[in-house]
Amino acid sequence: MTYATLVQGNLSRKLIRTLLLILSIAIAFLIYCLLASFAVGFKGTDDTSNRLVVTSRISSSEPLPINLLDKIAKIPGVAAVSYTTRLRAFYRDPQNIVGASAVDPNLSAVTFGHDVELSPALLNLLSEKRNGVLVGRALADNQGWQVGQRITLASMAYRRQGGDNNWEFEIAGIFDGRRPTVDTHFLILRYDYLNEARTRGRDTVDGFSVLPQTPEQGDAIARAIDEAFANSGAETRTRTEVEFLQAFTGQLADVGTIIRLVVGAAFITLLMIVANTMLFAIRERRAEIGILKTLGLSGARLLTLILAETLALSLVGGMIGMGLAFAVVSLTGGELGLVFTPPIALSAMALMGLIGLCTGLLPGIGAMRLPILNALQSR
């Protein structure tokens, strides 16, 4: 008789109850892994990114003159600078919003080359067509777009000269992210094409992306940029890309708080269900616990046995839930913006161990303290 055989026998005794517990745990971890994958995909950038984002001090939606580019590039410590203007458009349905950024492709290839693969071949394809666009892999898969296809985007911000707000583009190529966490739900178009054809906002951009020579220079460069344009007609606010995206997504919803509340509620409920079920299971086995103690099983070993049962339940259910989440992300991650990363798997496994210990601790201590006489009288 070993711990393994005892654990197996106890869990298989009430098989339906055990399967229901495993199902409950699997659902909780499925929810956790999917929400964590959504948070990573929604953030869309790496926490280690050292790029800086320069926007207007008044508002991030207030445009800045494009001639600030040369002045920013001359600030000591700046390795590269690029600019972006958002088209703010949708495809066919107003609910189908498409991220479209007008950029100088060659400048963006330098500042964002660590994240997206803008190869010279793709840049050449884009330079050959003024209305050409490069589409991110996730966006292309989501919309069903292919190279050479013509698409029409309706802009909510810019109208064409002598026309309406419909902009026709031809897909010149599709680019990929260099890491799974890189968001590719967007397309890039040529700034010169947009700038010449739009009716307002000429020679302005929504913001600049600045790549420092070294990460340590980021704070000094940010201060230098803002000081350079202080008390001017185009005052700036410079911050890290991570801070900028957190502020931007915070305007839509506090995703982190929402996820913590949902996951917290799910796991608190799970803890109550499993702990309560284990308390009933131990009460049913009082006589057996008395016999085990009579045969010389110590309280510490009895506690270890019960903890092994709850850990086995938590690990089996958690691995099933995590496996289902990984399958969902693998099949639909590109369309739903889900990114399953190794840290998510590691945190899920740590939670499995924590839940297994927490749910087994109370019934285990109760069994450990149960007097042999009281246990045998329950027969």
N, C-alpha and C positions, 0 to 999 in steps of 0.2 A: 504494500500500500504506500503510495507516494502522494505528494501534494497534487501532482497532475491528475492522478486518477480520482482523488477526492474532489477536486474542482470540477472535473468532467462529470462525475456522478451527480454532484449537487446541481450543476447547471442543466443537465439533461433530465432531471427528475420531473420538473414542471416545464416541459419543452415549449408549450405554447407561450407561457409567461416569459420564458427566456427569449424566445423569438420576438415577442412584442417589445421587450426592453431593448434588444438589439436594433429593432426597427426605429424606435424612438431616438436612440442615440445616433443612428445613421442619418435620420432626417435633420437633427440638430447640426451635425457636422456638415451635411450637404448645404444647409442654409449659411453656415459660417464661411465655408470655403467659397461659395458663390458670391457672397457679399464682399469678402476680402478681395476676390478676383475683380469684382466690379470697381472697388475702391482703387486698386492699382491701375486698371484701365482708364478710369475716369480722371485720375490724376494726370496720366499721359506723359509723365516725365520722370527722370531719375532724380532721387534725392541728392545724388552726388554731382548734378549738373552745376557748373560754375559760371554759366552764361548770365549776363545781366540784361535786363529789359528796361529800356528808357521810354517813358511815356510822358504825356503832358502832366504838369503838376496840378492842373485844374481837374482833369478827369482822364481816365484811360481811353475814353472815347473821343476826346478832343484831339484833332490832328496836329501834327508838328511839321514845320517846313523841312523839305528833303535836304536843303542845303546845310542842315546841322551835321550831315554825314561826315563831311570833310573835317569839321572841327572836332568831332568825337574821335575820329581816326587819329588825330594828331596828339591826343592826350597820352602822356607816358604810361606804358604798361598795356595799352590796347593792342591786341594781336590782330583782330578783324572786327568789322562792323557790317551789318546788313540791315535792311529795312523791310517793313511789311505793311501792306494795306489790305484790310479784310473786305471782301466783296459783299458779305452778308446776304447770302442767296439761298434759294431753295430749288429743288428739282421736281418739276411737275406738280407736286402737292406742297402747299405752304407748310405742312407739318414735317415735310422731308427736308430738313435743313442740311445744307452741305457747307462744310468748312472750306472756304476758298481764299487763298492768300496770294496777293499780287506782290512779287518780289523781283529782285535782280538775281537770276538763277546762279550766276557765278559767285556772287557774294554770299548767297545762302549756302552754297555747297561748301564754303569754308567754315562758316559759323556753325552749321548744323551737320557737317560731315561725320561727326562722331555718332550721330543718332540715325540719320537716314542715308541711304545709298544713292547719292546723286552722281552717278558715274559720268565721265566725259561724253560717253556715247549718248546718254539720256539728255545731257545739256545741249549737245549738238542737234538732237532731234527737236528740242524745244526752240532753239534759235532759228531753225529753218521755217517755222510757222509762227506768224505773229499772234494768231489766235489759238495756238497750241497750249495744251496743259499737260502737266505730269500728275498722275493720280496715285495716291497711296494705295497699297495693296488691300488693306482692310476696307477702304471706301469702294474700290473697284469690285471687290467680292460682294460687298453688301448691296451695291446698286446693279450688279451684273454688267458692268461696263467692260469694254475691250479696246485694245489699241486700234486706232483708226476710226473709232466711232465718233459721231458728232452728237454733242449734247447741248441743250439750251438751259441756262440757269437764269432764274428771275431774281434780280438783285433788289433788296429792300433798301439799299443805300444810294445806288448810282444809276442814273439814266444815261443812255447813249446819245451822242449828239445827233439830232435829226431823227431820233427814234424813240423806242420805249425803254423799259428796264430789262428787256430780255437780251442776254449775252450768249452768243453761240460760240462754242469752242470745239476743237478737235483733239481727241486724246492722242498725244504724241508718244507717251510711254507710261509705264507703271513702275513706281519705286517701292522698295522695301525698307523696313526698319532694321537696324543692325542688332537689335535686341528685342526679345518678346515684349518688353515693357514699353517700347516706343510706340506711341499712337500714330497710326497712319490713316486715320479717318479724315483726311483732308486732301485737297489738291492745290497745286501751285500754278499760277499763270504769270505771264510777263507783265511787269509793272509798266513798262513803256507803252504797251498796247492799251491797258486800262487808263493810264494817265492821259493819253492823247484823245481817247474816245469819250471819256466821261464829261458831263456838263458842269460839274462843280468839283471843288477840292483839288484842282490841278497843283502839281508839285508839292503835295503834302502826303504824309504817311501816318499810319496809326502809331507806329513806334519803331524803335531800333533794337537790334540784338547785338550785344557786345561780348566778344570773347576775350577775356584777359590772357595775358601771356602765362601767368601762373595763378592758381586758385587763391593764393595768399594776397594777391593784389586787388581782389574784387572790391573790398570795402573802400580802399583808397581811390580806386577808379570811380566808383559810384559817387563818392563825395566830390571828386574833381569835376565830373560831368555836371552835377547839379550846381556847383559853384560857378562853373563856366557860363551857365545860362541864367544865373540868378539876376533878378531885376531886369530881365529882358522881355520882349514880347512873346517869347516861347520858353517859359520856365519849365524845367523838367523834373521828373521824379524817377530815380534809378533804384532798382532793387533786383534781387536775384530772381531767376526764372521761377524757382520753386515758390518764393513769396508772392510773385505776381500771379501765378496760377491758383494758389490757395486763396488769394483775395478775389480772383475772378470767379472761381467756383463757389466761393462763399456767398456771392451775390445770388446764386441760383439756389443753393441749399448747403447746409452744413453736413456734408456727406459723412464725415467721420463720426459725428455725434449720432446721426441716424443709425449708422451701422452698429455703433456700440450699444445703443438702446435696444435694437432688435436682437442682436446676438446675446446681450446680457439677459433679456427676458427669456430667450429660448433656453439658455443654459441654466438659469435659475429654476425654471420649470422642470428641466431635465434632472437637475440635482434632487429636487423634491420628489419626483416620480421614482427615480432609481433608489434613493435612500429609503423612502417609504416602503417600496417593494422588498428591499433587502431586510428591513426590520420585520416585516411579516414572514419572510422566508426563515429568518433566524428563530422567530417565535415558533414556527412549525417544527423546527429541528432541535428544540430544547432538550428532549430526551437523548438524542444522538450526541449533543454537545456534552451532556452529563456522562455518557458512556466514554467518549473520547478523553474526557478529563480523568475518569476513573482508570483508563488504560495508560495514563501518564502523559497525555498531551498537555503541555504547558499553556498558560494563558497567552504568552507571546506567540507561540506557534499557532494557536487558534486564531489570533488576530491576523497573523500572516496569511492563514488559509482564507479567511473572509476577504481580506484585501486582494488576494490573488483572484478570487472570483469576480470582484467588481472591476479589477483591472482588465481581466479577460473580456468581460462584457463591454467595457469602454473601448478597448483596443479593437475588438472585432467590429462593433458598431461604427466606431470612428473611421476605421480603414475603409469600410464599405461606403460610408458617406463621402469620404475624401475621394475614393475611387470614382464614385458617381459624378462628383463635382468636376474632377479632371476630365472625365468623358464628355460632360456637357460643354466644358470650355474648349476641348479639342474639336468638337463637332460644330459648335456655334459661336466660339469666342470671337472670331473675326467680325461676325455680324452684330453681336451684342456688346462688343467692346470689353470682353472679359479677358483677364490675363492671369493665369495661374503660375505663380513663381515659387521657387524653393523655400523662401521664408514663410510662405503661407503653409506649406506642408509641414515645416518644422514647428511652427506655432500651433498647428492643429494637433500634432503628435504630443506636444507639451500639454495641451489642454486635455487630451485623452488620459494622460497619466494623472493630471491633477483631478479630473472628475472621478477617475477610478479610485483614487486615494480618499477623496472627500466623501464619496457615497459609501465607502466601506468602513470608514473610521468609526462612525457612531454605532452601527450594529456590531462591529467588531469589538469595541470596548464593552458594549453590553454583554456580549457572549463571554468575553474574558472575565468579567466580574460576576457572572452567574454562578451561584453556589451549586455544588454537585447535587446536594440533597434536593434543592428546589427543582433542578433540571430533571432528575429522575422521577419526581412526584408528578410530572406533567404527562407521564405515560398513561 
